[in-house]
Amino acid sequence: MISLRRSSPSSLYVGRVCLRQPFRFFCSTFFSSVDNVGDKPILVRDFIHSALYDRNHGYFAKRSGSVGVLDKSIKFNQLQGRSAYLQYLDNLYKQNDISWFTPVELFKPWYAYGIAEAILRTANFSVPLKIYEVGGGSGTCAKCIMDYMMLNAPDRVYKNMTYVSVEISSSLAKKQKETVGEVGSHLSRFRVECRDALDRSGWGNVDPQPCWVIMLEVLDNLPHDLIYSPNQISPWMEVWLKKQGDRPQISELYKPLRDPLIERCIKIMDMDRDQITWGDRIVSSTRHILSKLVPKSRRAWTPTGCMQLLEVLHWALPKMSLIASDFSFLPDVKIPGENAPLVSTKKNGRTVDLDSYLDAKGDADIFFPTDFSLLKRIDHHCSGWLKEHTDSPSMPVKKIRTITLDTAAFMEEFGLPLKTRTKDGYNPLLDDFKNTKFYLSVPTHNTK
Ligand SMILES: C[S@@+](CC[C@H](N)C(=O)[O-])C[C@H]1O[C@@H](n2cnc3c(N)ncnc32)[C@H](O)[C@@H]1O
């Protein structure tokens, strides 16, 4: 039997497809999350960064198996329907020691071909095509996009293209080189840089040329911060973590907002408040009364890692076009707070969602839903052309155009959906991935 993780009761919401596997018991070599938090308090985003990306013990650092790889493409048109597909996945799991499959892997090469086609239709080929991929996992997206360009683009496009992968995990960086190297001619056009994409210094100088940035299921794994308010109306406070004396437990500490990244993020999250309606005013007064009668604490997770990455990318690659896909919604989340993550590990071959993010010990994936409308606001803000940055009303308000599409809509527009259809018409790419979306952002030419 297989268990599809992140499925709603109606099985409509499927994210990374996670298969049961024997639990690999790493605890003797894992750091305790406590070692991650010393005597000095740290922000929640630093705790998450370490739990996922610590060089020695982080979830992604050592285990190339944290991203599942299929030996060969699935022949969907030879499968009868949904149950045959699920059975096929179950067998795959039995043969492989993997944690989960992402869509680019499950639907290879078709998923990446859709992305390549979107680039081909939009790119300006007066300059050589340059693609950056952040968090390329096993390298499947890179290889398939280069295959597509080799087979479908004008000769000069493939001949002159470069593909730069920025990958934080050394084991995955190595895997990417192997995957792309399956086609010898790709290697001279491909480079993997093993580094943290959030770190501005790693990007060197500004690259002023037009380019593409691809990020598939990366935003969900970026560090977030937690903010807290003791009731419905008090201002937000930032959450820090500290050890309790000599005891192993970690506790949360609430401090007034001071961290500039959190403050910038909250400002963007609050932007809509400028356009307060009468309805909002009524809600606000009701909150005021409720906070006196029944004070209820609030917690919200803020995408500070996403904000940091977009700030860095807009600075380093000012003419970038962006394609990102991620979860718009995650079902059955146990962690409290708005926009809270799933924290998933394996126990005895079963996927178990943890109740506390503080229990993530390097064997647990921590992933968040993406609020795509907030992503768009952050992107506009980081591109530097929001209203607040312009003095004159005649100045262009923004220099990017964006669109958010359901995965099915994106694949119907740019992909080859017939290739992922089973005999009875069931199409897992279109029918199951209802909780994932694509975000595209391209620079406009009206910047002065
Ligand atoms: C969930 S996996 C997705 C892999 C691949 N994009 C896919 O869809 O199969 C997240 C990937 O992002 C990488 N990653 C996460 N944070 C990163 C960062 N700050 N800089 C570079 N790579 C990062 C991880 O190591 C991993 O390869």
The ligand as a MOL file (V3000), in Angstrom:
LIG
                    3D

  0  0  0     0  0            999 V3000
M  V30 BEGIN CTAB
M  V30 COUNTS 27 29 0 0 0
M  V30 BEGIN ATOM
M  V30 1 C 12.2200 20.5250 -2.3520 0
M  V30 2 S 13.7250 20.5120 -3.1480 0 CHG=1
M  V30 3 C 13.2160 20.7950 -4.8320 0
M  V30 4 C 14.2030 20.2640 -5.8250 0
M  V30 5 C 13.8480 20.4930 -7.2910 0
M  V30 6 N 13.6760 21.8850 -7.6020 0
M  V30 7 C 12.6110 19.7120 -7.6520 0
M  V30 8 O 11.5540 20.3280 -7.8470 0
M  V30 9 O 12.7110 18.4880 -7.7230 0 CHG=-1
M  V30 10 C 14.4310 22.0830 -2.6700 0
M  V30 11 C 15.7810 22.3310 -3.2990 0
M  V30 12 O 16.2150 23.6460 -3.0050 0
M  V30 13 C 17.5390 23.6090 -2.5100 0
M  V30 14 N 17.6890 24.8340 -1.7100 0
M  V30 15 C 16.9320 25.1970 -0.6600 0
M  V30 16 N 17.3360 26.3870 -0.1580 0
M  V30 17 C 18.3570 26.7940 -0.9390 0
M  V30 18 C 19.1800 27.9700 -0.9430 0
M  V30 19 N 19.0300 28.9130 -0.0180 0
M  V30 20 N 20.1210 28.0830 -1.9050 0
M  V30 21 C 20.2720 27.1220 -2.8530 0
M  V30 22 N 19.5290 25.9890 -2.8800 0
M  V30 23 C 18.5750 25.8270 -1.9370 0
M  V30 24 C 17.5770 22.2750 -1.7770 0
M  V30 25 O 18.8660 21.8140 -1.4880 0
M  V30 26 C 16.8680 21.4130 -2.8140 0
M  V30 27 O 17.6940 21.0950 -3.8960 0
M  V30 END ATOM
M  V30 BEGIN BOND
M  V30 1 1 1 2
M  V30 2 1 2 3
M  V30 3 1 2 10
M  V30 4 1 3 4
M  V30 5 1 4 5
M  V30 6 1 5 6
M  V30 7 1 5 7
M  V30 8 2 7 8
M  V30 9 1 7 9
M  V30 10 1 10 11
M  V30 11 1 11 12
M  V30 12 1 11 26
M  V30 13 1 12 13
M  V30 14 1 13 14
M  V30 15 1 13 24
M  V30 16 1 14 15
M  V30 17 1 14 23
M  V30 18 2 15 16
M  V30 19 1 16 17
M  V30 20 1 17 18
M  V30 21 2 17 23
M  V30 22 1 18 19
M  V30 23 2 18 20
M  V30 24 1 20 21
M  V30 25 2 21 22
M  V30 26 1 22 23
M  V30 27 1 24 25
M  V30 28 1 24 26
M  V30 29 1 26 27
M  V30 END BOND
M  V30 END CTAB
M  END
